[in-house]
Amino acid sequence: MENDALDAGIRPGGLRSKQDIKILICYILEKCAARLSRQSLERALINSQLVNYFEASDCLSDLIKLHNIELDGEICLLTDSGREIAQRLEDDLPPSVRQRAVATTLELCETERRLRENKVEISNSGSGCEVRCRVLGDKTDDLLSIVLNVADRDQAKVIEKNFLKRPELIYSTVIALLTGNQDFAKDALKAMEEPQQ
């Protein structure tokens, strides 16, 4: 296969052929059930370190022009011809590339979901920072809102990172402790010990 793609920022084993990159894009859209925006799809490709940003963007534009992918607003949808590319040519891509691309895409989708459903706001306060962690509910009410005062922005960023990593666990633990449900609290505390997937 001709190496006709830029390879800056690509890890060993990454794709250096535009044809392979196009197949990979179709494959990701075929295998990932999530609705991906163009920006999210490009970010997943870059995060996987399998393709160069410029090549990913260029190949995605080509697939749209060729009607293998169509846009529904910002969402990339695979057409029948794009689906056929993914199904017929997936074996042209190494299994490690396919697995890494799908895993990276699903991880990105999960991160984006967490960011939509949870918010952290950091603001300066008298002698440090105020950190407000929120599990969002409907448009007017939060399911949970916790405000902490910390010494500095570094501590605030650590709290933000840890809250956004496992907000559902924090929510469950707080509910268990406040309701006095010992079994629920034990389950929540046990979950803290389990490594995150």
C-alpha positions in Angstrom: 0.0 0.0 0.0 1.3 3.4 -1.0 2.3 5.7 1.9 0.6 8.9 0.8 -0.4 10.3 4.2 1.6 12.5 6.6 2.9 10.6 9.5 3.7 13.3 12.1 2.2 12.4 15.4 1.5 8.8 14.4 2.6 6.0 16.7 4.3 2.9 15.2 1.8 0.7 13.5 -0.4 3.7 12.6 -1.9 4.3 9.2 0.1 6.0 6.4 -2.3 5.4 3.5 -5.3 7.6 2.8 -7.2 4.6 1.6 -6.6 2.9 5.0 -7.6 6.0 6.9 -10.9 6.2 5.0 -11.6 2.6 5.7 -10.8 3.2 9.4 -13.2 6.1 9.5 -16.0 4.1 8.0 -15.2 1.2 10.3 -15.4 3.4 13.4 -18.8 4.7 12.4 -20.0 1.2 11.7 -18.8 -0.3 15.0 -19.6 2.5 17.4 -23.2 2.9 18.2 -22.8 6.4 19.5 -23.7 9.3 17.3 -20.4 11.1 16.6 -19.9 14.6 15.5 -17.2 15.4 13.0 -15.2 17.1 15.7 -15.5 14.0 18.0 -14.6 11.6 15.3 -11.5 13.6 14.4 -10.6 13.9 18.1 -11.0 10.1 18.5 -8.7 9.5 15.5 -6.1 11.8 16.8 -6.3 10.5 20.4 -5.7 7.0 19.0 -2.4 8.2 17.5 -3.2 6.1 14.5 -3.5 9.0 12.0 -2.3 12.5 11.5 -4.9 15.3 12.2 -4.6 16.8 8.8 -5.0 13.5 7.1 -8.0 12.5 9.3 -9.7 15.8 8.4 -8.9 15.5 4.7 -10.1 11.9 4.5 -13.3 12.7 6.3 -14.0 15.5 3.9 -13.4 13.2 1.0 -15.8 10.6 2.4 -18.5 13.3 2.8 -17.9 14.5 -0.8 -18.1 10.9 -2.1 -21.4 10.4 -0.1 -19.9 7.6 2.0 -20.8 9.8 5.0 -23.5 12.4 5.3 -23.9 15.0 7.9 -27.0 15.4 10.0 -26.2 18.8 11.5 -22.8 18.0 13.1 -23.4 14.3 13.3 -21.6 11.9 10.9 -23.9 9.2 9.5 -22.6 6.3 7.4 -24.4 5.8 4.1 -25.0 2.4 2.5 -21.8 2.8 0.5 -19.8 3.8 3.6 -21.2 0.8 5.4 -20.2 -1.4 2.5 -16.7 0.0 2.7 -16.5 -0.8 6.4 -17.8 -4.3 6.0 -15.9 -5.4 2.9 -12.6 -3.8 3.7 -12.3 -4.0 7.5 -9.9 -7.0 7.2 -7.5 -4.7 5.3 -6.8 -3.0 8.6 -4.7 -4.8 11.2 -6.8 -6.0 14.2 -4.7 -3.9 16.6 -5.6 -0.8 14.6 -9.3 -1.7 14.6 -9.3 -2.4 18.3 -7.4 0.7 19.3 -9.6 2.9 17.2 -12.9 1.6 18.6 -11.6 1.6 22.2 -10.4 5.2 21.9 -13.7 6.3 20.3 -15.8 4.6 23.0 -13.6 6.2 25.7 -14.1 9.6 24.1 -17.9 9.1 23.9 -18.0 8.2 27.6 -16.0 11.3 28.5 -18.2 13.5 26.4 -21.3 12.0 28.1 -19.9 12.6 31.5 -19.2 16.2 30.6 -22.7 16.7 29.4 -24.3 15.2 32.5 -21.9 16.7 35.1 -20.3 20.1 35.6 -17.5 21.5 37.7 -17.2 25.3 38.2 -14.1 26.7 39.7 -14.0 30.3 40.9 -11.6 32.4 43.0 -12.8 33.0 46.6 -11.3 35.0 49.5 -8.3 32.9 50.3 -8.4 30.2 47.6 -10.9 28.7 45.2 -14.5 27.5 45.4 -15.3 24.3 43.6 -18.9 23.5 42.7 -19.4 19.9 41.5 -22.8 19.2 40.0 -24.7 16.1 38.8 -27.1 17.7 36.4 -30.8 16.8 36.5 -33.5 18.4 34.4 -33.2 22.0 33.1 -33.9 23.7 36.4 -32.6 21.4 39.2 -29.4 19.5 39.9 -29.5 16.0 41.3 -26.5 16.9 43.4 -24.5 20.0 44.1 -21.5 20.1 46.3 -19.5 23.3 47.0 -16.0 23.0 48.4 -13.5 25.7 49.4 -9.9 24.7 48.8 -6.5 26.5 49.2 -5.6 26.9 45.5 -6.4 26.2 41.8 -4.2 23.1 41.8 -6.3 21.5 44.5 -9.5 22.6 42.7 -8.2 20.9 39.5 -7.6 17.7 41.3 -11.1 17.7 42.7 -12.5 18.5 39.2 -10.6 15.6 37.6 -11.6 13.1 40.3 -15.3 14.2 40.3 -15.5 14.0 36.5 -13.8 10.6 36.5 -16.6 8.9 38.5 -19.5 11.2 39.2 -22.0 8.3 39.5 -19.9 6.8 42.3 -19.7 10.1 44.2 -23.5 10.6 43.8 -24.2 7.0 45.0 -21.9 7.4 48.0 -23.4 10.7 49.1 -27.0 9.3 48.8 -26.0 6.1 50.7 -24.4 8.1 53.5 -27.2 10.7 53.8 -30.0 8.1 53.8 -28.2 5.8 56.3 -28.4 2.8 53.9 -25.5 0.8 55.2 -25.7 -1.9 52.4 -25.8 0.8 49.7 -22.9 2.6 51.5 -20.8 -0.6 51.6 -21.4 -1.2 47.9 -20.4 2.4 47.1 -17.3 2.2 49.2 -16.4 -1.2 47.6 -16.8 0.3 44.2 -14.2 2.9 45.1 -11.6 0.2 45.5 -12.3 -1.3 42.1 -10.2 0.0 39.2 -12.1 2.1 36.7 -12.5 0.5 33.3 
